[in-house]
Amino acid sequence: MINVYISQVDRIAGQLHQNGMGDISVDDLRSLAGSLEMTINIVYGEIRHRMEREQDANPKPPSGPARGLLDGLRLPSSKGGDAA
């Protein structure tokens, strides 16, 4: 089904380019541009939504160094401390 939409948009673009737009009113061109912009926003929104779902389904491990349970504790440092 998407191929039908792609074909229609390509055909419209080709006709506009080939035939020129001199006889089309500015208001009609604005309407066409608005419709195309809305279509682009809808398609990009769907792409973002699918990418977010994919990230949620396949979370990536943190890219930083491995963190252990005790890393958050503020333990005294053994560097430069008092020798026992």
Chimera marker file (.cmm) of the C-alpha trace (Angstrom):
<marker_set name="trace">
<marker id="1" x="0.000" y="0.000" z="0.000" r="1" g="1" b="0" radius="0.5"/>
<marker id="2" x="2.821" y="2.406" z="0.829" r="1" g="1" b="0" radius="0.5"/>
<marker id="3" x="4.169" y="1.985" z="-2.700" r="1" g="1" b="0" radius="0.5"/>
<marker id="4" x="0.910" y="3.441" z="-4.035" r="1" g="1" b="0" radius="0.5"/>
<marker id="5" x="1.403" y="6.549" z="-1.898" r="1" g="1" b="0" radius="0.5"/>
<marker id="6" x="5.037" y="6.883" z="-2.923" r="1" g="1" b="0" radius="0.5"/>
<marker id="7" x="4.059" y="6.557" z="-6.576" r="1" g="1" b="0" radius="0.5"/>
<marker id="8" x="1.348" y="9.202" z="-6.259" r="1" g="1" b="0" radius="0.5"/>
<marker id="9" x="3.664" y="11.706" z="-4.573" r="1" g="1" b="0" radius="0.5"/>
<marker id="10" x="6.372" y="11.062" z="-7.186" r="1" g="1" b="0" radius="0.5"/>
<marker id="11" x="3.840" y="11.514" z="-9.988" r="1" g="1" b="0" radius="0.5"/>
<marker id="12" x="2.564" y="14.784" z="-8.525" r="1" g="1" b="0" radius="0.5"/>
<marker id="13" x="6.104" y="16.097" z="-8.070" r="1" g="1" b="0" radius="0.5"/>
<marker id="14" x="6.997" y="15.130" z="-11.630" r="1" g="1" b="0" radius="0.5"/>
<marker id="15" x="3.912" y="16.805" z="-13.070" r="1" g="1" b="0" radius="0.5"/>
<marker id="16" x="4.531" y="19.987" z="-11.114" r="1" g="1" b="0" radius="0.5"/>
<marker id="17" x="8.155" y="20.080" z="-12.230" r="1" g="1" b="0" radius="0.5"/>
<marker id="18" x="7.448" y="19.212" z="-15.863" r="1" g="1" b="0" radius="0.5"/>
<marker id="19" x="4.369" y="21.375" z="-16.404" r="1" g="1" b="0" radius="0.5"/>
<marker id="20" x="5.520" y="24.290" z="-14.317" r="1" g="1" b="0" radius="0.5"/>
<marker id="21" x="3.518" y="25.953" z="-11.623" r="1" g="1" b="0" radius="0.5"/>
<marker id="22" x="2.834" y="29.271" z="-13.316" r="1" g="1" b="0" radius="0.5"/>
<marker id="23" x="-0.894" y="28.653" z="-13.642" r="1" g="1" b="0" radius="0.5"/>
<marker id="24" x="-1.344" y="27.482" z="-10.040" r="1" g="1" b="0" radius="0.5"/>
<marker id="25" x="-2.448" y="30.111" z="-7.559" r="1" g="1" b="0" radius="0.5"/>
<marker id="26" x="-0.306" y="30.929" z="-4.540" r="1" g="1" b="0" radius="0.5"/>
<marker id="27" x="-3.134" y="29.794" z="-2.253" r="1" g="1" b="0" radius="0.5"/>
<marker id="28" x="-3.273" y="26.410" z="-4.001" r="1" g="1" b="0" radius="0.5"/>
<marker id="29" x="0.513" y="26.060" z="-3.737" r="1" g="1" b="0" radius="0.5"/>
<marker id="30" x="0.295" y="26.875" z="-0.029" r="1" g="1" b="0" radius="0.5"/>
<marker id="31" x="-2.428" y="24.262" z="0.416" r="1" g="1" b="0" radius="0.5"/>
<marker id="32" x="-0.318" y="21.677" z="-1.383" r="1" g="1" b="0" radius="0.5"/>
<marker id="33" x="2.763" y="22.575" z="0.677" r="1" g="1" b="0" radius="0.5"/>
<marker id="34" x="0.720" y="22.361" z="3.885" r="1" g="1" b="0" radius="0.5"/>
<marker id="35" x="-0.630" y="18.937" z="2.960" r="1" g="1" b="0" radius="0.5"/>
<marker id="36" x="2.839" y="17.665" z="2.086" r="1" g="1" b="0" radius="0.5"/>
<marker id="37" x="4.292" y="19.089" z="5.298" r="1" g="1" b="0" radius="0.5"/>
<marker id="38" x="1.559" y="17.443" z="7.359" r="1" g="1" b="0" radius="0.5"/>
<marker id="39" x="2.246" y="14.143" z="5.600" r="1" g="1" b="0" radius="0.5"/>
<marker id="40" x="5.975" y="14.448" z="6.307" r="1" g="1" b="0" radius="0.5"/>
<marker id="41" x="5.300" y="15.191" z="9.983" r="1" g="1" b="0" radius="0.5"/>
<marker id="42" x="3.007" y="12.170" z="10.287" r="1" g="1" b="0" radius="0.5"/>
<marker id="43" x="5.521" y="9.843" z="8.626" r="1" g="1" b="0" radius="0.5"/>
<marker id="44" x="8.461" y="11.134" z="10.701" r="1" g="1" b="0" radius="0.5"/>
<marker id="45" x="6.329" y="10.833" z="13.841" r="1" g="1" b="0" radius="0.5"/>
<marker id="46" x="5.642" y="7.190" z="13.027" r="1" g="1" b="0" radius="0.5"/>
<marker id="47" x="9.343" y="6.568" z="12.398" r="1" g="1" b="0" radius="0.5"/>
<marker id="48" x="10.259" y="8.132" z="15.773" r="1" g="1" b="0" radius="0.5"/>
<marker id="49" x="7.546" y="6.119" z="17.523" r="1" g="1" b="0" radius="0.5"/>
<marker id="50" x="8.798" y="2.852" z="16.034" r="1" g="1" b="0" radius="0.5"/>
<marker id="51" x="12.408" y="3.669" z="16.906" r="1" g="1" b="0" radius="0.5"/>
<marker id="52" x="11.410" y="4.405" z="20.514" r="1" g="1" b="0" radius="0.5"/>
<marker id="53" x="9.490" y="1.117" z="20.714" r="1" g="1" b="0" radius="0.5"/>
<marker id="54" x="12.492" y="-0.716" z="19.311" r="1" g="1" b="0" radius="0.5"/>
<marker id="55" x="14.792" y="0.911" z="21.876" r="1" g="1" b="0" radius="0.5"/>
<marker id="56" x="12.411" y="-0.011" z="24.693" r="1" g="1" b="0" radius="0.5"/>
<marker id="57" x="12.258" y="-3.609" z="23.476" r="1" g="1" b="0" radius="0.5"/>
<marker id="58" x="16.034" y="-3.875" z="23.027" r="1" g="1" b="0" radius="0.5"/>
<marker id="59" x="17.674" y="-1.648" z="25.646" r="1" g="1" b="0" radius="0.5"/>
<marker id="60" x="21.375" y="-1.076" z="25.183" r="1" g="1" b="0" radius="0.5"/>
<marker id="61" x="23.751" y="-1.456" z="28.121" r="1" g="1" b="0" radius="0.5"/>
<marker id="62" x="25.323" y="1.764" z="29.403" r="1" g="1" b="0" radius="0.5"/>
<marker id="63" x="28.331" y="2.805" z="27.389" r="1" g="1" b="0" radius="0.5"/>
<marker id="64" x="30.332" y="3.949" z="30.432" r="1" g="1" b="0" radius="0.5"/>
<marker id="65" x="32.451" y="1.833" z="32.734" r="1" g="1" b="0" radius="0.5"/>
<marker id="66" x="30.754" y="-0.994" z="34.586" r="1" g="1" b="0" radius="0.5"/>
<marker id="67" x="29.292" y="0.145" z="37.883" r="1" g="1" b="0" radius="0.5"/>
<marker id="68" x="29.017" y="-2.099" z="40.922" r="1" g="1" b="0" radius="0.5"/>
<marker id="69" x="26.626" y="-1.866" z="43.844" r="1" g="1" b="0" radius="0.5"/>
<marker id="70" x="29.300" y="-0.352" z="46.093" r="1" g="1" b="0" radius="0.5"/>
<marker id="71" x="30.405" y="2.334" z="43.630" r="1" g="1" b="0" radius="0.5"/>
<marker id="72" x="27.871" y="4.767" z="45.044" r="1" g="1" b="0" radius="0.5"/>
<marker id="73" x="29.205" y="4.482" z="48.603" r="1" g="1" b="0" radius="0.5"/>
<marker id="74" x="31.720" y="7.072" z="49.722" r="1" g="1" b="0" radius="0.5"/>
<marker id="75" x="34.338" y="4.847" z="51.254" r="1" g="1" b="0" radius="0.5"/>
<marker id="76" x="37.637" y="6.275" z="52.457" r="1" g="1" b="0" radius="0.5"/>
<marker id="77" x="40.287" y="6.199" z="49.808" r="1" g="1" b="0" radius="0.5"/>
<marker id="78" x="43.286" y="3.949" z="50.303" r="1" g="1" b="0" radius="0.5"/>
<marker id="79" x="45.454" y="6.352" z="48.336" r="1" g="1" b="0" radius="0.5"/>
<marker id="80" x="47.485" y="8.717" z="50.470" r="1" g="1" b="0" radius="0.5"/>
<marker id="81" x="45.691" y="7.738" z="53.671" r="1" g="1" b="0" radius="0.5"/>
<marker id="82" x="47.150" y="6.889" z="57.041" r="1" g="1" b="0" radius="0.5"/>
<marker id="83" x="49.180" y="3.701" z="57.014" r="1" g="1" b="0" radius="0.5"/>
<marker id="84" x="48.097" y="1.184" z="59.616" r="1" g="1" b="0" radius="0.5"/>
<link id1="1" id2="2" r="1" g="1" b="0" radius="0.2"/>
<link id1="2" id2="3" r="1" g="1" b="0" radius="0.2"/>
<link id1="3" id2="4" r="1" g="1" b="0" radius="0.2"/>
<link id1="4" id2="5" r="1" g="1" b="0" radius="0.2"/>
<link id1="5" id2="6" r="1" g="1" b="0" radius="0.2"/>
<link id1="6" id2="7" r="1" g="1" b="0" radius="0.2"/>
<link id1="7" id2="8" r="1" g="1" b="0" radius="0.2"/>
<link id1="8" id2="9" r="1" g="1" b="0" radius="0.2"/>
<link id1="9" id2="10" r="1" g="1" b="0" radius="0.2"/>
<link id1="10" id2="11" r="1" g="1" b="0" radius="0.2"/>
<link id1="11" id2="12" r="1" g="1" b="0" radius="0.2"/>
<link id1="12" id2="13" r="1" g="1" b="0" radius="0.2"/>
<link id1="13" id2="14" r="1" g="1" b="0" radius="0.2"/>
<link id1="14" id2="15" r="1" g="1" b="0" radius="0.2"/>
<link id1="15" id2="16" r="1" g="1" b="0" radius="0.2"/>
<link id1="16" id2="17" r="1" g="1" b="0" radius="0.2"/>
<link id1="17" id2="18" r="1" g="1" b="0" radius="0.2"/>
<link id1="18" id2="19" r="1" g="1" b="0" radius="0.2"/>
<link id1="19" id2="20" r="1" g="1" b="0" radius="0.2"/>
<link id1="20" id2="21" r="1" g="1" b="0" radius="0.2"/>
<link id1="21" id2="22" r="1" g="1" b="0" radius="0.2"/>
<link id1="22" id2="23" r="1" g="1" b="0" radius="0.2"/>
<link id1="23" id2="24" r="1" g="1" b="0" radius="0.2"/>
<link id1="24" id2="25" r="1" g="1" b="0" radius="0.2"/>
<link id1="25" id2="26" r="1" g="1" b="0" radius="0.2"/>
<link id1="26" id2="27" r="1" g="1" b="0" radius="0.2"/>
<link id1="27" id2="28" r="1" g="1" b="0" radius="0.2"/>
<link id1="28" id2="29" r="1" g="1" b="0" radius="0.2"/>
<link id1="29" id2="30" r="1" g="1" b="0" radius="0.2"/>
<link id1="30" id2="31" r="1" g="1" b="0" radius="0.2"/>
<link id1="31" id2="32" r="1" g="1" b="0" radius="0.2"/>
<link id1="32" id2="33" r="1" g="1" b="0" radius="0.2"/>
<link id1="33" id2="34" r="1" g="1" b="0" radius="0.2"/>
<link id1="34" id2="35" r="1" g="1" b="0" radius="0.2"/>
<link id1="35" id2="36" r="1" g="1" b="0" radius="0.2"/>
<link id1="36" id2="37" r="1" g="1" b="0" radius="0.2"/>
<link id1="37" id2="38" r="1" g="1" b="0" radius="0.2"/>
<link id1="38" id2="39" r="1" g="1" b="0" radius="0.2"/>
<link id1="39" id2="40" r="1" g="1" b="0" radius="0.2"/>
<link id1="40" id2="41" r="1" g="1" b="0" radius="0.2"/>
<link id1="41" id2="42" r="1" g="1" b="0" radius="0.2"/>
<link id1="42" id2="43" r="1" g="1" b="0" radius="0.2"/>
<link id1="43" id2="44" r="1" g="1" b="0" radius="0.2"/>
<link id1="44" id2="45" r="1" g="1" b="0" radius="0.2"/>
<link id1="45" id2="46" r="1" g="1" b="0" radius="0.2"/>
<link id1="46" id2="47" r="1" g="1" b="0" radius="0.2"/>
<link id1="47" id2="48" r="1" g="1" b="0" radius="0.2"/>
<link id1="48" id2="49" r="1" g="1" b="0" radius="0.2"/>
<link id1="49" id2="50" r="1" g="1" b="0" radius="0.2"/>
<link id1="50" id2="51" r="1" g="1" b="0" radius="0.2"/>
<link id1="51" id2="52" r="1" g="1" b="0" radius="0.2"/>
<link id1="52" id2="53" r="1" g="1" b="0" radius="0.2"/>
<link id1="53" id2="54" r="1" g="1" b="0" radius="0.2"/>
<link id1="54" id2="55" r="1" g="1" b="0" radius="0.2"/>
<link id1="55" id2="56" r="1" g="1" b="0" radius="0.2"/>
<link id1="56" id2="57" r="1" g="1" b="0" radius="0.2"/>
<link id1="57" id2="58" r="1" g="1" b="0" radius="0.2"/>
<link id1="58" id2="59" r="1" g="1" b="0" radius="0.2"/>
<link id1="59" id2="60" r="1" g="1" b="0" radius="0.2"/>
<link id1="60" id2="61" r="1" g="1" b="0" radius="0.2"/>
<link id1="61" id2="62" r="1" g="1" b="0" radius="0.2"/>
<link id1="62" id2="63" r="1" g="1" b="0" radius="0.2"/>
<link id1="63" id2="64" r="1" g="1" b="0" radius="0.2"/>
<link id1="64" id2="65" r="1" g="1" b="0" radius="0.2"/>
<link id1="65" id2="66" r="1" g="1" b="0" radius="0.2"/>
<link id1="66" id2="67" r="1" g="1" b="0" radius="0.2"/>
<link id1="67" id2="68" r="1" g="1" b="0" radius="0.2"/>
<link id1="68" id2="69" r="1" g="1" b="0" radius="0.2"/>
<link id1="69" id2="70" r="1" g="1" b="0" radius="0.2"/>
<link id1="70" id2="71" r="1" g="1" b="0" radius="0.2"/>
<link id1="71" id2="72" r="1" g="1" b="0" radius="0.2"/>
<link id1="72" id2="73" r="1" g="1" b="0" radius="0.2"/>
<link id1="73" id2="74" r="1" g="1" b="0" radius="0.2"/>
<link id1="74" id2="75" r="1" g="1" b="0" radius="0.2"/>
<link id1="75" id2="76" r="1" g="1" b="0" radius="0.2"/>
<link id1="76" id2="77" r="1" g="1" b="0" radius="0.2"/>
<link id1="77" id2="78" r="1" g="1" b="0" radius="0.2"/>
<link id1="78" id2="79" r="1" g="1" b="0" radius="0.2"/>
<link id1="79" id2="80" r="1" g="1" b="0" radius="0.2"/>
<link id1="80" id2="81" r="1" g="1" b="0" radius="0.2"/>
<link id1="81" id2="82" r="1" g="1" b="0" radius="0.2"/>
<link id1="82" id2="83" r="1" g="1" b="0" radius="0.2"/>
<link id1="83" id2="84" r="1" g="1" b="0" radius="0.2"/>
</marker_set>
